[in-house]
Amino acid sequence: MEKLIAHTCKSCGHEFEGNYCNRCGEKVLHAADRSFKKLLSNILEAITFADSKLLKTLWLTLSRPGFITREFIEGRRVNYLKPLSLFFVLNLVYFFFPVIQLFNASLNTQLASPFRAFPAVSKFFQSIVATKMVSLGMDLSSFSLIYNLKTVGFAKLMVMVFVVIGSLPLNVLYRKHNRYFTDHVGYMVELACFNLFINAIVLSIFAAFLGVGKYLNELSLTVIFITTNLYFLIRSGSEFYKEKSWRLIVKSLLMVVVLKVALELYRLVLFFVTIWSI
């Protein structure tokens, strides 16, 4: 039998035998671990492992909404990419070409929002923009350019505002389903991933490369948003919350309204943060 060599862990100072510290898990490095061959092997393993987990997690998010969140809160995690990691990957991809104004909202989108349709509300927002333009000595075209550049950067960081706002009503709708607040937030992260991929990235690709952009107006985008989110909410409500029958339909319809309100509240916060920063 091969005799095990005693080592002192470089990280925690614990004495152990073998290649791994039985206290903190640190690995003993050998000369072979520093070879070029090992470097290439590690790079290949990292790329293929990450890619397979990303694609698997994304596919399950689309085909079995709610499944990934359920797996994570029940402790089965090693086979999937963390939903929050998937969220940041999709978030990065989306903001490379934010053709569809979903989480990114230009000045024109902000001012044209249905929630600004009331004359008093519309006048209030227009006065804020006008006051800022006068203070900077800019015309609308120049101000819009600066605003749109600024708001993209903030939108990347603030999408989690939408996630948190959207998760709050879930605590009421599914209060009898033994879920913690963090479980609802995790569920909303998965829903945000779904929306980023379907209603932002895929629609942006269609608009940019397949010539369907002219058909994507406020009405058509609202119909798409409602349809796709109803699909997610009904499937995930059954998968994650184990809700059934008419209650699932009613709660899903209520959540569509909540999501629209959450999106507009997120855009409202984004508007004021962007205005303040200019």
Steps between C-alpha positions, in 0.01 A plus 500: 500500500631845404592709802322833520718808540418742780439862400431828674216687333611830345160657568399395851821346645334164571717187474360225280591208272409466134438764235215696658471668839222331696420827679472763222537293182815672372689291241870421519671633188749280315733581213255341254232747609712786364563347158375654176309182424312530831424866425342411166308217664362735768397760241322241285327351803389841628360609162312180420372458856379860520343487155316177570365630830395830343318339209338239723382763749371730227315218326332389823403861575321512164357148489425439870454838671540481876698174491844659541385711796347195665818300447711773660287552811485122552880479488557341158735757345819352358351411161376851422628853462383726781188690387665826611806418287275422202321829564824700481613317185170572323500854638843559346394354163179707491671830566735447206203565270194622698272544199189407700434744782431254782738562790689769314272802445595798285373850576235465229384167647481652847293799388273287277420246772126423543544583869581859395179529294319716752551869409615603848749213524628557147544872569691423821755278324535738208566788741777299669666439164452861389648637825804274464547598135488873584747458786744327264431729205411210269236439240284184507715313249824550694338429834339179369837376376667555837202357691490184287872438544474547875188291553648191332776485759259539791253251355764226505541548874138562595307212344501337845261779608242341268574158651449616859183699424351208307578253779309691772144400393610135477530497878127569515377291206696190607525558877367148573755319286790486748725735306739754648540854370835404345327214317263749337794722406677200343183421307486858371864477393407201285203692358729796424737261316204375298396856411853609418542211258154486338366855522830684468775301326289287263268789409800728449651245260171472312470878482860557391553214254163365390329829418212469746587816690229701324235271651629537856308793643371558854187290437674200341775503764238505776321201344830310471593591857165379637500178295856393578474586869170316536674194358780535755273578795257212437774243437717619789205538736432132456868400509632720780197583717303181428191713438215345301163560333331838482716650777807460279330686213374782721834546675684494168273769357550712812876457472497622138351825627756507782785451254381788282474726805842381625651577160356851501614563859846380404500738203385780728794443734731474199368832365567695817843342556601583143368860521679550832830375357509737200 
